[in-house]
Amino acid sequence: MLLAIDIGNSNVVCGLSDNNHWTEQFRIHTVANKTADEYEVIYRTLLSSRNIKLEQVDKIVVSSVVPSLILPIREMIKKLFGKEPLVIGPELYPKLNIGIKNPYEIGTDLVANAVAAHNKYKGNCIVVDFGTALTFTAIKADGNLLGVSIAPGLKTAMASLSQNTAKLPNVDIAVPPSCIGKNTTHALQAGIVMGYKGLVEYLVKEIKSELEGDTRVIATGGLSKVMLPVIDSFDHHEPDLTLDGLKIIGNQFYK
């Protein structure tokens, strides 16, 4: 059984894969100052509640965009499972079927997305990941990861408005009834959700023109489900794309 751990800025998402299929998934809030002992208690409890025995897990793959959590998570894994995890990083990239021009700058989650997209769809791809940051990853048909565009994520933009204004609340990200808000909540949702519709559709159009040729556009990330009904650019919705990429990388390196 393979355990994939995707440490993001907002959440740590974990998946258990058996015979190449996800059997369990769980997520916890990212807390950068937790110790290895605290994470050990959390993971032991989560696995036990799902009747997963520690000895069933023989492959562990970790991606982190929070550098301070790599060491405690690595220590937790060694204590709990008695093995060293495969931690995704620049030293592994030359062995992957992708090309990266700036390996020390790109997030490991975006690399996992690129690996999964290239593995599934082969041709030109744009992965739009709706996370704490909104990212657009461009992958050529030969697997070359050309680069990334980054904007604030929807929740990040909403939180910034709330924190930097006196009267605007932090409201849920949801599709508004119209683009003209009749109250504060709907006004914020119209500006963020419908504004990001325009942002995504325009950037996808421009990136497609730079990639040249047929290009598949893949939506992923926590808020992708909210945005799917209002954005016309997507060919596929892959909510587990990052975990899928970690699984592909793990299976490649654990052979």
C-alpha positions as CSV (number, residue, x, y, z in Angstrom):
1,M,0.0,0.0,0.0
2,L,1.3,3.5,-0.9
3,L,0.8,6.5,1.3
4,A,1.0,9.9,-0.5
5,I,1.2,13.0,1.6
6,D,0.7,16.4,-0.1
7,I,1.6,19.2,2.4
8,G,0.0,22.4,1.2
9,N,-0.1,25.9,2.6
10,S,-3.7,25.4,4.0
11,N,-4.1,21.6,4.2
12,V,-2.2,18.4,4.4
13,V,-3.9,15.9,2.0
14,C,-3.2,12.2,2.3
15,G,-4.2,9.3,0.1
16,L,-3.8,5.5,0.5
17,S,-3.5,3.6,-2.7
18,D,-3.9,-0.2,-2.9
19,N,-3.4,-1.9,-6.3
20,N,-3.1,1.5,-7.9
21,H,-6.5,2.7,-6.6
22,W,-7.2,5.3,-3.9
23,T,-8.9,3.5,-1.0
24,E,-8.8,6.2,1.6
25,Q,-8.2,9.9,1.7
26,F,-8.1,12.4,4.6
27,R,-7.0,16.0,5.1
28,I,-5.9,18.0,8.1
29,H,-5.1,21.7,8.5
30,T,-1.5,22.7,7.9
31,V,0.1,23.8,11.2
32,A,3.7,24.7,10.6
33,N,4.8,24.5,14.3
34,K,3.6,21.0,15.0
35,T,6.2,18.5,16.2
36,A,6.9,15.0,14.8
37,D,5.3,13.6,18.0
38,E,2.1,15.5,17.4
39,Y,1.9,14.3,13.8
40,E,2.6,10.8,14.9
41,V,-0.5,10.9,17.2
42,I,-2.6,12.3,14.4
43,Y,-1.5,9.8,11.7
44,R,-1.7,6.8,14.1
45,T,-5.3,7.8,15.0
46,L,-6.4,8.5,11.4
47,L,-5.0,5.2,10.1
48,S,-6.4,3.2,13.1
49,S,-9.9,4.7,12.6
50,R,-9.8,3.3,9.0
51,N,-8.5,-0.1,10.1
52,I,-5.2,0.4,8.3
53,K,-2.3,-1.5,9.9
54,L,1.0,0.3,9.8
55,E,2.8,-2.7,8.3
56,Q,0.4,-2.5,5.3
57,V,2.1,0.7,4.2
58,D,5.2,-0.1,2.3
59,K,5.7,3.0,0.1
60,I,5.5,6.6,1.3
61,V,5.8,9.7,-0.9
62,V,5.8,13.3,0.4
63,S,5.5,16.6,-1.4
64,S,5.7,19.8,0.6
65,V,5.5,23.5,-0.2
66,V,6.0,24.3,3.5
67,P,9.8,23.7,4.1
68,S,9.5,23.8,7.9
69,L,7.2,20.8,7.9
70,I,9.5,18.4,5.9
71,L,11.7,17.5,8.8
72,P,8.9,16.8,11.4
73,I,6.9,14.8,8.8
74,R,10.0,12.8,7.8
75,E,10.7,12.1,11.5
76,M,7.1,11.1,12.1
77,I,7.2,8.6,9.2
78,K,10.4,7.1,10.4
79,K,9.1,6.6,13.9
80,L,5.6,5.4,12.9
81,F,6.5,3.2,9.9
82,G,10.2,2.5,10.4
83,K,11.1,3.6,6.9
84,E,12.5,6.6,5.1
85,P,9.9,8.4,2.8
86,L,10.5,9.5,-0.7
87,V,10.5,13.3,-0.4
88,I,9.9,15.0,-3.8
89,G,12.6,17.5,-4.6
90,P,14.9,18.9,-7.3
91,E,17.3,16.0,-7.0
92,L,14.6,13.6,-8.3
93,Y,13.5,15.8,-11.3
94,P,16.2,14.6,-13.8
95,K,14.8,11.0,-13.4
96,L,11.2,12.0,-14.2
97,N,9.8,12.1,-17.7
98,I,9.5,15.9,-17.6
99,G,11.8,18.8,-18.1
100,I,12.0,21.7,-15.7
101,K,14.0,24.9,-16.4
102,N,14.0,26.2,-12.8
103,P,13.9,23.1,-10.6
104,Y,14.8,24.9,-7.3
105,E,11.9,27.4,-7.7
106,I,8.9,25.3,-8.8
107,G,6.6,23.8,-6.1
108,T,6.8,20.1,-5.8
109,D,2.9,19.9,-5.9
110,L,3.1,21.5,-9.4
111,V,5.7,18.9,-10.5
112,A,3.3,16.2,-9.3
113,N,0.5,17.8,-11.2
114,A,2.6,17.9,-14.4
115,V,3.7,14.3,-14.0
116,A,0.1,13.1,-13.6
117,A,-1.2,15.3,-16.5
118,H,1.5,14.1,-18.9
119,N,0.9,10.5,-17.8
120,K,-2.8,10.7,-18.4
121,Y,-3.2,12.9,-21.4
122,K,0.2,12.9,-23.2
123,G,-0.4,16.0,-25.4
124,N,0.0,19.7,-24.5
125,C,-1.7,20.4,-21.1
126,I,-2.5,23.3,-18.8
127,V,-3.2,22.4,-15.2
128,V,-5.2,25.0,-13.3
129,D,-4.9,24.4,-9.6
130,F,-7.3,26.2,-7.3
131,G,-5.4,26.2,-4.0
132,T,-4.1,28.9,-1.6
133,A,-2.4,30.1,-4.8
134,L,-4.1,29.8,-8.2
135,T,-1.6,28.3,-10.5
136,F,-1.4,27.6,-14.2
137,T,1.2,24.9,-15.2
138,A,2.0,24.6,-18.9
139,I,3.3,21.2,-20.1
140,K,4.3,20.4,-23.7
141,A,3.4,17.1,-25.4
142,D,7.0,15.9,-24.9
143,G,6.7,16.3,-21.1
144,N,8.6,19.5,-20.9
145,L,7.2,21.7,-18.1
146,L,7.5,25.1,-19.7
147,G,6.6,27.2,-16.7
148,V,3.9,28.5,-14.4
149,S,1.6,31.5,-13.9
150,I,0.7,32.3,-10.3
151,A,-2.1,34.5,-8.9
152,P,-3.7,34.7,-5.4
153,G,-6.1,31.9,-4.7
154,L,-9.8,32.8,-4.3
155,K,-9.8,32.3,-0.6
156,T,-6.6,34.2,-0.3
157,A,-8.1,37.1,-2.2
158,M,-11.2,37.1,-0.1
159,A,-9.2,37.0,3.1
160,S,-7.0,39.8,2.0
161,L,-10.1,42.0,1.4
162,S,-11.5,41.2,4.8
163,Q,-8.2,41.8,6.6
164,N,-7.4,45.1,4.9
165,T,-10.8,46.8,5.0
166,A,-12.9,47.9,7.9
167,K,-16.3,46.6,6.8
168,L,-15.9,43.8,4.4
169,P,-16.4,40.3,5.9
170,N,-14.7,37.1,4.9
171,V,-17.5,35.2,3.1
172,D,-17.8,31.7,1.6
173,I,-16.6,31.2,-2.0
174,A,-19.8,30.5,-3.9
175,V,-21.3,31.3,-7.3
176,P,-23.4,34.5,-6.9
177,P,-26.9,34.9,-8.3
178,S,-25.7,37.6,-10.6
179,C,-22.7,39.8,-11.3
180,I,-24.4,42.8,-9.7
181,G,-24.4,42.2,-5.9
182,K,-27.5,43.3,-4.1
183,N,-25.8,42.8,-0.7
184,T,-22.3,42.7,0.7
185,T,-22.0,38.9,0.5
186,H,-23.2,38.7,-3.1
187,A,-21.1,41.7,-4.1
188,L,-17.9,40.0,-2.8
189,Q,-18.8,36.7,-4.4
190,A,-19.5,38.4,-7.7
191,G,-16.2,40.3,-7.6
192,I,-14.1,37.2,-6.6
193,V,-15.9,34.3,-8.3
194,M,-16.9,36.0,-11.5
195,G,-13.7,38.1,-11.6
196,Y,-11.7,35.0,-11.4
197,K,-13.7,33.4,-14.2
198,G,-12.4,36.2,-16.4
199,L,-8.9,35.8,-15.1
200,V,-8.8,32.0,-15.6
201,E,-10.4,32.1,-19.1
202,Y,-8.0,34.9,-20.3
203,L,-4.9,33.3,-18.9
204,V,-5.8,29.9,-20.4
205,K,-6.4,31.5,-23.8
206,E,-3.0,33.2,-23.7
207,I,-1.1,30.2,-22.5
208,K,-2.7,28.1,-25.2
209,S,-1.5,30.5,-27.8
210,E,2.0,30.2,-26.5
211,L,1.9,26.4,-26.3
212,E,0.6,26.1,-29.9
213,G,-1.3,23.0,-31.0
214,D,-4.2,21.2,-29.3
215,T,-4.1,21.6,-25.6
216,R,-6.1,20.0,-22.8
217,V,-7.0,22.1,-19.8
218,I,-7.3,20.3,-16.5
219,A,-8.9,21.7,-13.3
220,T,-7.8,20.5,-9.9
221,G,-7.5,21.8,-6.3
222,G,-9.9,22.3,-3.5
223,L,-12.1,25.1,-5.1
224,S,-12.1,23.6,-8.6
225,K,-15.6,22.1,-8.0
226,V,-17.0,25.5,-7.1
227,M,-15.6,27.1,-10.3
228,L,-16.4,24.4,-12.8
229,P,-20.0,25.6,-13.5
230,V,-18.9,29.1,-14.4
231,I,-15.6,28.6,-16.3
232,D,-15.8,27.4,-19.9
233,S,-12.1,26.5,-20.4
234,F,-11.9,23.1,-18.8
235,D,-11.7,19.8,-20.6
236,H,-11.2,17.6,-17.5
237,H,-11.7,17.8,-13.7
238,E,-9.1,15.8,-11.8
239,P,-9.6,16.5,-8.0
240,D,-6.9,14.0,-7.1
241,L,-4.3,15.1,-9.7
242,T,-1.5,16.0,-7.2
243,L,-2.0,12.7,-5.3
244,D,-2.0,10.9,-8.6
245,G,1.3,12.4,-9.6
246,L,2.8,11.4,-6.2
247,K,1.6,7.9,-6.8
248,I,3.1,7.7,-10.2
249,I,6.4,9.1,-8.9
250,G,6.4,6.7,-5.9
251,N,5.7,3.6,-8.1
252,Q,8.5,4.6,-10.4
253,F,11.1,5.0,-7.6
254,Y,10.0,2.1,-5.5
255,K,10.4,-0.5,-8.3
